[in-house]
Amino acid sequence: MTDHRKLVLALDIYGTILDTGNITSGIRTHMQCSDETATQLSQMWRRYQLEYTWRLNSIGFYEPFDVVTRNSLKHASAETGLALSDDTIEMLMNEYNHLSPYGDAVQALEELNRLENVELMIFSNGTEKMVSTALHASLPQALLPLPLYLVDEVKRYKPATEVYDGLANKVKSLSSSDGDRADIWLVSGNPFDVTGARAAGLGAFWVDRAAKGWTDQLPLPLNGTGPLKIVHSLSDLAAVVESMS
């Protein structure tokens, strides 16, 4: 970065800022089930939530993320043999819209927000209502509002290339940056999201909280031309970004 150019950080929220595993406690409370059962349902719910988005991309059909999230919960509950009433489904959907942030998230966002040559925006599969509700429930008001780019604008899900192309166009329209893709960096804990950004020529910070290293085996032409940087915590991000200037 030079003094007159902005680095735009496009922040994923589910699995990056917000811990989707937090839904386990809500499942345990509302269903009065064991920790093991709650964990199993939570993991299967997340699995089908993502799988449904990829299936929809493959067949050229789009449903909003709240619909996807509700249907994937029903699928997960049926597969685990758990009966969910309509009231329980509504309570769990409300819990999903109030996920807690990871312990490193708030301080990291505050540090990034103080950097002069950085602009933050939220980049998510979620609907505007889901994302706005979640952010207001989990982040200090001093950090809000943040500009949003949501996949609903292109009616495709990550990691479809159209999603990242749409992000670049959005940055060009909203940012004081010139919209150069070299200055747009995804921040995500989800490898499929990172791969999508790199394939579209964007940079990507992968938040490898488990510190297991990059294991994605897609061939490099598919894995992308955009650069990849790995951090093990959002707390590391500000220092890395500053070192890029």
C-alpha positions in Angstrom: 0.0 0.0 0.0 1.1 3.6 -0.6 -0.1 6.5 1.4 -2.9 7.4 -1.0 -4.3 3.8 -1.4 -6.6 2.0 0.9 -6.6 -1.6 1.7 -10.1 -2.9 1.9 -10.7 -5.8 4.3 -13.8 -7.7 3.4 -14.7 -9.6 6.6 -16.6 -12.8 6.6 -18.7 -13.2 9.8 -19.9 -16.8 10.2 -16.9 -18.9 11.3 -14.6 -15.8 11.3 -16.1 -13.1 13.5 -19.0 -15.1 15.0 -18.5 -18.6 16.4 -21.1 -20.9 14.8 -20.3 -23.5 17.4 -21.9 -21.3 20.0 -25.3 -22.6 18.8 -24.6 -25.8 20.7 -25.5 -24.1 24.0 -28.8 -22.9 22.5 -29.6 -26.3 21.3 -28.9 -27.8 24.7 -31.1 -25.3 26.4 -34.1 -25.4 24.1 -34.1 -29.1 23.5 -32.9 -30.2 27.0 -30.5 -32.7 25.5 -27.0 -33.9 26.3 -23.9 -32.0 25.3 -23.0 -34.8 22.9 -26.4 -34.6 21.1 -26.3 -30.8 21.0 -22.8 -30.9 19.5 -23.8 -33.5 16.9 -26.8 -31.4 15.8 -24.8 -28.2 15.7 -22.1 -29.7 13.5 -24.6 -31.3 11.2 -26.6 -28.1 10.9 -23.5 -26.2 9.8 -22.5 -28.9 7.4 -25.9 -28.9 5.6 -26.1 -25.1 5.7 -22.9 -24.9 3.7 -23.8 -27.9 1.5 -27.1 -26.4 0.6 -25.5 -23.2 -0.6 -23.1 -25.2 -2.8 -25.9 -27.3 -4.2 -28.0 -24.2 -5.0 -25.0 -22.8 -6.9 -24.6 -26.0 -8.8 -28.2 -26.1 -10.0 -28.5 -22.4 -10.7 -31.1 -21.7 -8.1 -31.1 -19.2 -5.2 -32.9 -19.1 -1.8 -32.1 -16.5 0.9 -29.7 -17.6 3.6 -32.4 -17.6 6.3 -34.4 -20.1 4.3 -31.2 -22.2 3.8 -30.4 -22.0 7.5 -33.9 -23.1 8.5 -34.1 -26.0 6.0 -30.6 -27.2 6.9 -31.7 -27.3 10.6 -34.7 -29.4 9.6 -32.5 -31.7 7.6 -30.0 -32.1 10.4 -32.7 -32.8 13.0 -34.3 -35.4 10.8 -31.0 -37.2 10.2 -30.1 -37.2 13.9 -33.6 -38.5 14.7 -34.6 -35.4 16.7 -38.1 -34.0 16.4 -38.2 -30.2 16.4 -41.5 -28.3 16.9 -42.1 -25.1 15.0 -41.6 -23.2 18.2 -38.2 -24.8 18.8 -37.1 -24.1 15.3 -38.0 -20.4 15.7 -36.1 -20.3 19.0 -33.0 -21.9 17.4 -33.2 -19.5 14.5 -33.2 -16.6 16.9 -30.2 -18.1 18.7 -28.4 -18.3 15.4 -29.0 -14.5 14.9 -27.3 -13.9 18.2 -24.1 -15.9 18.0 -21.3 -14.7 20.2 -18.1 -13.4 18.6 -14.8 -15.3 18.9 -12.7 -14.0 21.8 -10.2 -12.3 19.4 -12.8 -10.6 17.3 -13.8 -7.3 19.0 -10.3 -6.1 19.9 -9.0 -7.0 16.5 -11.7 -5.0 14.8 -11.1 -2.1 17.0 -7.3 -2.2 16.1 -8.1 -2.5 12.4 -10.6 0.4 12.6 -7.9 2.7 13.9 -5.6 2.1 10.9 -5.7 5.0 8.6 -5.1 3.1 5.3 -7.7 0.4 6.0 -11.4 0.3 5.3 -13.5 -2.5 6.8 -16.6 -4.0 5.3 -18.7 -7.1 6.0 -18.9 -9.7 3.3 -21.4 -12.5 4.0 -23.8 -15.2 2.8 -26.3 -13.9 5.3 -29.4 -11.8 4.6 -29.4 -8.2 5.7 -31.6 -8.9 8.6 -29.5 -11.8 9.8 -26.3 -9.9 9.5 -27.5 -6.6 11.0 -29.1 -8.4 13.9 -26.0 -10.5 14.6 -23.6 -7.5 14.4 -25.6 -5.3 16.7 -25.9 -8.2 19.2 -22.2 -9.0 19.1 -20.1 -5.9 18.4 -19.7 -2.6 20.3 -21.8 0.2 18.8 -18.7 2.3 18.2 -17.7 -0.2 15.4 -21.1 0.1 13.7 -22.4 0.5 11.2 -20.0 -1.2 8.8 -20.6 -1.2 5.0 -22.2 -4.5 3.9 -21.8 -6.5 0.8 -24.1 -9.5 0.9 -24.4 -12.3 -1.7 -28.1 -11.5 -2.0 -27.0 -8.8 -4.4 -26.0 -11.3 -7.0 -28.2 -14.2 -5.9 -25.2 -16.6 -5.7 -23.3 -18.1 -2.8 -19.6 -18.2 -1.9 -17.4 -19.5 -3.5 -19.0 -18.6 -6.9 -16.8 -16.2 -8.8 -19.8 -13.8 -9.4 -19.9 -13.2 -5.6 -16.3 -11.9 -5.5 -16.7 -9.9 -8.8 -19.7 -8.3 -7.1 -17.6 -7.5 -4.1 -15.0 -5.8 -6.2 -17.7 -3.7 -7.9 -19.2 -2.8 -4.6 -15.9 -1.7 -3.2 -15.4 0.5 -6.3 -18.8 2.2 -5.7 -18.4 2.6 -1.9 -14.7 3.1 -1.1 -12.2 5.8 -1.4 -10.0 3.1 -2.9 -9.7 3.0 -6.7 -11.3 -0.5 -6.6 -8.0 -2.3 -7.7 -8.4 -5.9 -6.8 -4.9 -6.0 -5.4 -6.2 -3.8 -2.6 -9.2 -5.9 -1.7 -8.5 -8.7 0.8 -11.0 -11.2 2.1 -10.6 -12.1 5.8 -12.1 -15.5 6.5 -11.8 -18.6 8.6 -13.4 -20.7 5.9 -11.0 -22.3 3.3 -13.7 -22.5 0.6 -14.2 -18.7 0.9 -10.5 -18.1 0.7 -10.2 -20.3 -2.4 -13.1 -18.3 -4.0 -11.4 -15.0 -3.3 -8.1 -16.0 -4.7 -9.6 -17.5 -7.8 -11.2 -14.1 -8.5 -7.8 -12.4 -8.1 -8.4 -11.0 -4.6 -6.0 -11.3 -1.7 -7.1 -13.4 1.2 -6.2 -13.7 4.9 -7.1 -17.2 6.1 -7.7 -17.3 9.9 -6.3 -20.7 10.8 -7.3 -20.8 14.4 -6.5 -24.5 14.6 -3.0 -23.9 13.4 -3.1 -26.9 11.1 -1.8 -25.2 8.0 -3.3 -24.9 4.5 -4.3 -28.4 3.3 -6.6 -27.5 0.4 -5.7 -29.7 -2.6 -7.4 -27.9 -5.5 -4.8 -27.3 -8.2 -3.2 -23.9 -8.3 -5.1 -22.6 -11.4 -8.3 -23.2 -9.5 -6.8 -22.2 -6.1 -6.3 -18.8 -7.5 -3.9 -16.0 -8.5 -4.6 -13.8 -5.5 -2.1 -13.8 -2.7 -2.7 -15.8 0.5 -1.6 -14.8 4.0 -2.2 -17.0 7.0 -2.9 -15.8 10.6 -3.7 -17.9 13.6 -5.9 -15.3 15.3 -7.7 -12.1 14.3 -5.5 -10.5 16.9 -2.5 -11.0 14.5 -4.2 -9.2 11.6 -3.5 -5.5 12.4 0.3 -6.1 12.7 0.3 -8.0 9.4 -1.7 -5.4 7.6 0.6 -2.6 8.9 3.6 -4.6 7.7 2.1 -4.5 4.2 2.2 -0.7 3.9 
